[in-house]
Amino acid sequence: MQPDLPRIVQRERSIYKIERILEALREPLFSVWLASRKVGNGEPGGAITYGALDNYNCDPVFQYENISSDVFYQFKIDGVSLREFKRERSEEAMLHFSNSIRGPTAIIEELAKTAGALPIGENGFYYIDCENNFPPLQITVGPTVYSIENDKLRIKVEDGYCLLALSPTDEGPTFGSSAWYFGIPLMRQYCTVFDVEKRRIGFAKPIPDETKSSTTARRSTIRSTKSYTGVVPQMTTPSTPTTSGGRGLLFLFSCIIFPIFLHCFGFYFI
């Protein structure tokens, strides 16, 4: 079988472009913070910090997880639990910018039932009372337990009507072969750091709005003047002046590294 030379050449060109972009960054990584509050018109729904950790919106990273895939931001988990329901199994999970957490159908059904949600037909969606304060969803990775609070797992559709931000992988498109796809609920609970060079994902606690400093951290970053569907791109101040074209290149960097990045941000914040 002959190799697909055009595709190989295109792939090599893409890798070369990524390497050139990484060289322009202070560090080969980018950080993502998503607002946990309700976002209003004109307010930033989150920030992307290129080349450094986001020390304005996020505390220091408390845990890194190694990436287990050459293609996706994917890592291994050891189990998920909610109240009395527990699933203890080593599985692949992908960090994914969708508006829900997706997993095996039977497990999602049990989690939804445990949370007190009701199915809406057979389309994989669940209704849940907006005042339902069910316990956190817990994700175990080795000795670390990541907890996602219930307010991150409710999507308000209208007054008194919420959808549960859990859905089965049988519904809708999937990427790769992961059993789990951890979307925006996890990323609203924790700041995430995509460390390209060291092939790992870092997690940090977001800083509450009322305790954020408006001096030192803000001086270390500059923000793009153009927001993208509610998300304010943010990047570190370079050692040499950067033109608006340079910022465009850095914004493209996130698209290359994670092709569905911008699409899912737009879907969630519009």
C-alpha positions as CSV (number, residue, x, y, z in Angstrom):
1,M,0.0,0.0,0.0
2,Q,1.5,3.4,-1.1
3,P,1.7,6.1,1.6
4,D,-0.5,9.1,1.3
5,L,2.2,11.6,0.5
6,P,0.0,14.7,0.2
7,R,-1.4,14.0,3.7
8,I,2.0,13.3,5.2
9,V,3.4,16.6,3.7
10,Q,0.4,18.6,5.0
11,R,0.9,17.0,8.5
12,E,4.6,17.9,8.5
13,R,3.8,21.5,7.4
14,S,1.3,21.8,10.3
15,I,3.8,20.5,12.8
16,Y,6.4,23.0,11.5
17,K,3.9,25.9,11.9
18,I,3.1,24.8,15.5
19,E,6.8,24.6,16.4
20,R,7.3,28.1,15.0
21,I,4.4,29.5,17.0
22,L,5.6,27.7,20.2
23,E,9.0,29.4,19.8
24,A,7.3,32.8,20.0
25,L,5.7,32.0,23.4
26,R,7.4,32.5,26.7
27,E,6.5,29.0,27.6
28,P,4.9,26.3,25.2
29,L,1.6,26.2,27.0
30,F,-1.8,28.0,27.3
31,S,-4.2,28.4,30.2
32,V,-8.0,28.5,30.1
33,W,-10.2,30.1,32.7
34,L,-14.0,30.1,32.4
35,A,-16.3,32.3,34.5
36,S,-18.4,30.3,37.0
37,R,-20.9,33.1,37.4
38,K,-23.7,33.9,35.0
39,V,-22.2,35.9,32.1
40,G,-24.0,39.0,31.0
41,N,-23.7,41.1,27.9
42,G,-20.3,42.6,27.5
43,E,-18.8,40.6,30.3
44,P,-15.9,38.2,29.7
45,G,-17.0,34.6,29.8
46,G,-13.4,33.5,30.2
47,A,-9.8,34.1,29.2
48,I,-7.1,32.3,27.3
49,T,-3.5,33.1,28.5
50,Y,-0.9,32.2,25.9
51,G,2.6,31.3,27.0
52,A,2.1,31.5,30.7
53,L,-0.1,30.5,33.7
54,D,-3.1,32.8,34.3
55,N,-2.1,34.3,37.7
56,Y,-4.9,36.8,37.7
57,N,-7.9,34.4,37.5
58,C,-6.3,31.2,38.9
59,D,-4.4,29.9,41.9
60,P,-1.2,27.9,41.4
61,V,-1.6,24.5,39.7
62,F,-2.2,21.8,42.3
63,Q,-2.1,18.8,40.1
64,Y,-0.9,17.7,36.6
65,E,-2.2,14.7,34.7
66,N,-0.1,13.2,31.9
67,I,-1.6,13.1,28.4
68,S,-2.1,9.5,27.2
69,S,-2.7,10.3,23.5
70,D,-0.6,11.7,20.7
71,V,-3.7,13.4,19.1
72,F,-6.0,14.6,21.9
73,Y,-5.9,16.1,25.4
74,Q,-6.7,12.8,26.9
75,F,-5.8,11.2,30.3
76,K,-6.6,8.2,32.3
77,I,-9.2,8.3,35.2
78,D,-9.8,5.6,37.8
79,G,-13.5,6.2,38.5
80,V,-16.5,8.5,38.9
81,S,-19.0,8.7,41.7
82,L,-22.1,10.7,42.8
83,R,-23.6,10.1,46.2
84,E,-23.9,6.3,46.7
85,F,-23.2,5.5,43.0
86,K,-19.6,4.6,42.2
87,R,-17.9,3.3,39.1
88,E,-14.3,2.2,39.7
89,R,-12.6,1.5,36.4
90,S,-9.5,2.7,34.6
91,E,-10.8,4.5,31.5
92,E,-9.7,7.2,29.0
93,A,-11.1,10.7,29.4
94,M,-10.7,13.6,27.0
95,L,-10.8,17.2,28.0
96,H,-13.4,18.5,25.5
97,F,-14.9,22.0,25.1
98,S,-18.5,20.9,24.8
99,N,-21.2,22.1,27.2
100,S,-21.6,18.9,29.1
101,I,-19.9,15.8,30.5
102,R,-20.4,12.8,28.3
103,G,-19.9,9.2,29.2
104,P,-21.1,5.6,28.7
105,T,-24.9,5.5,28.4
106,A,-25.6,3.2,31.3
107,I,-23.4,5.2,33.6
108,I,-24.9,8.5,32.6
109,E,-28.4,7.1,33.3
110,E,-27.3,6.0,36.8
111,L,-25.7,9.3,37.5
112,A,-28.8,11.2,36.3
113,K,-31.1,9.1,38.4
114,T,-28.9,9.5,41.5
115,A,-28.9,13.3,41.0
116,G,-32.7,13.3,40.8
117,A,-33.0,14.2,37.1
118,L,-35.7,12.9,34.7
119,P,-35.1,11.8,31.1
120,I,-36.6,13.9,28.3
121,G,-37.8,11.4,25.8
122,E,-35.1,9.2,24.4
123,N,-32.7,11.9,23.1
124,G,-30.2,11.6,26.0
125,F,-31.2,14.9,27.7
126,Y,-32.3,15.1,31.3
127,Y,-34.5,17.6,33.2
128,I,-33.5,18.7,36.7
129,D,-35.0,21.1,39.1
130,C,-32.9,24.3,39.2
131,E,-33.0,24.2,43.0
132,N,-31.8,20.6,43.2
133,N,-28.6,20.8,45.3
134,F,-27.3,17.3,44.7
135,P,-23.8,16.4,45.9
136,P,-20.7,17.0,43.7
137,L,-19.8,14.7,40.9
138,Q,-16.4,13.2,41.8
139,I,-13.7,12.1,39.4
140,T,-10.9,10.0,40.7
141,V,-7.4,10.1,39.1
142,G,-4.9,8.2,41.3
143,P,-4.9,9.8,44.7
144,T,-6.6,13.0,43.4
145,V,-10.3,13.6,43.5
146,Y,-11.8,16.3,41.3
147,S,-15.2,17.5,42.5
148,I,-17.7,19.3,40.2
149,E,-20.3,21.2,42.1
150,N,-24.0,20.9,41.1
151,D,-24.2,24.5,39.9
152,K,-21.7,23.6,37.2
153,L,-23.9,20.7,36.1
154,R,-27.1,22.6,35.6
155,I,-27.8,24.5,32.3
156,K,-30.6,27.0,32.8
157,V,-33.0,27.0,29.9
158,E,-35.7,29.2,31.3
159,D,-37.1,30.2,34.7
160,G,-37.3,27.1,36.9
161,Y,-36.3,24.8,34.0
162,C,-32.8,23.3,33.9
163,L,-31.0,20.6,31.9
164,L,-28.5,18.3,33.5
165,A,-25.1,18.8,31.9
166,L,-24.6,15.0,31.5
167,S,-25.2,13.2,28.3
168,P,-24.4,9.8,26.8
169,T,-21.6,9.3,24.2
170,D,-24.2,7.5,22.0
171,E,-25.8,10.9,21.3
172,G,-23.9,13.4,19.1
173,P,-20.4,13.4,17.6
174,T,-17.4,12.0,19.5
175,F,-13.7,12.3,18.9
176,G,-11.1,9.6,19.4
177,S,-11.9,6.5,21.5
178,S,-12.3,7.9,25.0
179,A,-15.0,6.6,27.3
180,W,-15.5,10.0,28.8
181,Y,-15.5,13.6,27.5
182,F,-15.1,16.2,30.2
183,G,-16.5,19.4,28.9
184,I,-17.2,22.9,30.2
185,P,-18.6,21.8,33.6
186,L,-15.1,20.6,34.6
187,M,-13.5,23.7,33.1
188,R,-15.8,26.0,35.0
189,Q,-14.9,24.2,38.2
190,Y,-11.1,24.3,37.6
191,C,-8.7,26.4,35.6
192,T,-6.9,24.2,33.0
193,V,-3.4,24.4,31.7
194,F,-2.5,22.8,28.4
195,D,1.3,22.1,28.7
196,V,2.3,21.2,25.1
197,E,6.0,20.6,25.8
198,K,5.6,18.4,28.8
199,R,2.5,16.6,27.5
200,R,0.3,17.2,30.5
201,I,-2.8,19.0,31.7
202,G,-2.7,21.1,34.9
203,F,-5.6,21.9,37.2
204,A,-5.9,25.0,39.4
205,K,-8.7,26.5,41.5
206,P,-10.1,29.7,40.1
207,I,-9.8,32.9,42.2
208,P,-13.1,34.3,43.3
209,D,-13.9,37.7,41.7
210,E,-14.0,39.6,45.0
211,T,-10.4,38.5,45.9
212,K,-8.7,39.2,42.6
213,S,-5.9,41.7,42.5
214,S,-6.2,44.5,40.0
215,T,-2.5,45.4,39.9
216,T,0.4,42.9,39.6
217,A,-1.3,40.2,37.7
218,R,-3.0,42.6,35.2
219,R,0.4,44.2,34.4
220,S,1.8,40.8,33.4
221,T,-0.9,40.2,30.7
222,I,-2.4,42.1,27.8
223,R,-5.8,41.3,26.4
224,S,-6.8,41.3,22.7
225,T,-9.2,44.1,21.8
226,K,-11.4,41.7,20.0
227,S,-13.4,39.1,21.9
228,Y,-14.7,35.9,20.4
229,T,-18.3,35.0,21.2
230,G,-18.0,36.1,24.8
231,V,-14.5,34.8,25.5
232,V,-11.8,37.3,25.9
233,P,-8.5,36.0,24.5
234,Q,-5.6,36.9,26.8
235,M,-1.9,36.5,26.3
236,T,1.3,37.3,28.1
237,T,3.3,40.4,27.4
238,P,6.1,39.5,25.0
239,S,9.7,40.6,25.3
240,T,9.3,42.5,22.0
241,P,6.3,44.5,20.7
242,T,3.6,42.3,19.2
243,T,1.4,43.6,16.4
244,S,-2.3,42.7,16.1
245,G,-1.2,40.2,13.4
246,G,0.9,38.5,16.0
247,R,-2.1,38.1,18.3
248,G,-3.9,36.5,15.4
249,L,-1.2,33.9,15.1
250,L,-1.4,33.1,18.7
251,F,-5.1,32.8,18.6
252,L,-4.7,30.4,15.6
253,F,-2.3,28.4,17.8
254,S,-5.2,27.2,20.0
255,C,-7.2,26.2,16.9
256,I,-4.3,24.1,15.6
257,I,-3.5,22.4,18.9
258,F,-7.2,21.8,19.7
259,P,-9.3,22.1,16.5
260,I,-12.7,22.1,18.2
261,F,-11.6,24.8,20.7
262,L,-13.3,27.8,19.2
263,H,-16.4,26.1,17.9
264,C,-17.4,24.8,21.3
265,F,-16.7,28.1,23.0
266,G,-19.0,29.8,20.6
267,F,-21.7,27.2,21.1
268,Y,-21.7,27.6,24.9
269,F,-21.4,31.4,25.3
270,I,-23.6,32.7,22.4
